[in-house]
Amino acid sequence: RTERELRKHAATLEQSGAFAVHTETTSANPHLAHHVGMSFSWQEKEAFYVPLKSPHHQGEGIALEEALQVLRPILEDRRLKKLGQNIKYDCMVFRNHGVRLAGIHFDTMVASYLLQPHKRNHNLDDLALECLGVKKIATAELIGRGKNEVTMDQVPLEKVAEYACEDADCVFRLKQHLAPRLADEGLEKLFYDLEMPRIEVLAE
């Protein structure tokens, strides 16, 4: 909730070598999305959430520009490996705020697609349940459905924080599960040499 807390956690990320990053926004369209918060996980069952406030979202948290000032060097450091689920979306959201996410190393959605190209769903809820036995908090539990649906900035902070941290943690844990399977299937070269570098190109 404070810049002091954020600097402490940012230092942990800087020493981690690799971490999962996940953004919470007001829209599934990255061109319309406003940042509500972001979550990070650097080891199993450990995560933290950074609530943000901006001209578009006046909630409890740290001013967006202040948070990005602290996190930009870490997010743009290619030596720190970034893990995500559909990380192209996060990449585009960060670029809207002048941050070029670098060091993109592992996308759980892409890994799942390579391993099971005929599988219908590669979303995080399905992967967490299938691979980790984790039944995640459903997005609809937070924002509702249909005419009663709200945007993430209208959900109480404590609920968003739990949801976002669970997302980041599941991404971190899924990487540990999916990476060995890519190696076993002989898909490492395709994944790391072609698919991962292409994410930044597609985001551009």
Secondary structure, 3 states (H helix, E strand, C coil): CCHHHHHHHHHHHHHHCEEEEEEEECCCCCCCCCEEEEEEEEECCEEEEEEEEECCECCCCEEHHHHHHHHHHHHCCCCCEEEECCHHHHHHHHHCCCCCCCCEEEEHHHHHHHHCCCCCCCCHHHHHHHHHCCCCCCHHHHHCCHHHCCCHHHCCHHHHHHHHHHHHHHHHHHHHHHHHHHHHCCCHHHHHHHHHHHHHHHHC
